[in-house]
Amino acid sequence: MRGIIITFLFFLAPIILMFAMRHLTLLLRIWLAWRRSRKDGSEVIDITPEKPHPPSRRFIAFAVIVGLVIASLVWMRLADDTNPPSVYVPAHMDAQGRVVPGQQQKP
């Protein structure tokens, strides 16, 4: 279950980030156009509604590919078992008679 949640997180986070960047660049372009119109001294305000442009297919494909690459890298990292498994050593008494609590130890 943990692997699925992490995969979705690392798949969806880059996509959301790229769409946010797309909208931030749109806001930057609007701000630059507004600043340019202020320099020209034109006071015309166009309130004509325009049909919103959907994101291009290349952008969507790029976002999905980046998401898949990141998700696969995370998935491979989760599947990488380079650390040896640890062994649980139960609580016991040492040579001096003190209680040693149970703990995980690497062999």
Secondary structure, 3 states (H helix, E strand, C coil): CHHHHHHHHHHHHHHHHHHHHHHHHHHHHHHHHHHHHHHHCCCCCCCCCCCCCCCCHHHHHHHHHHHHHHHHHHHHHHHCCCCCCCEEECCEECCCCCEECCEEECC
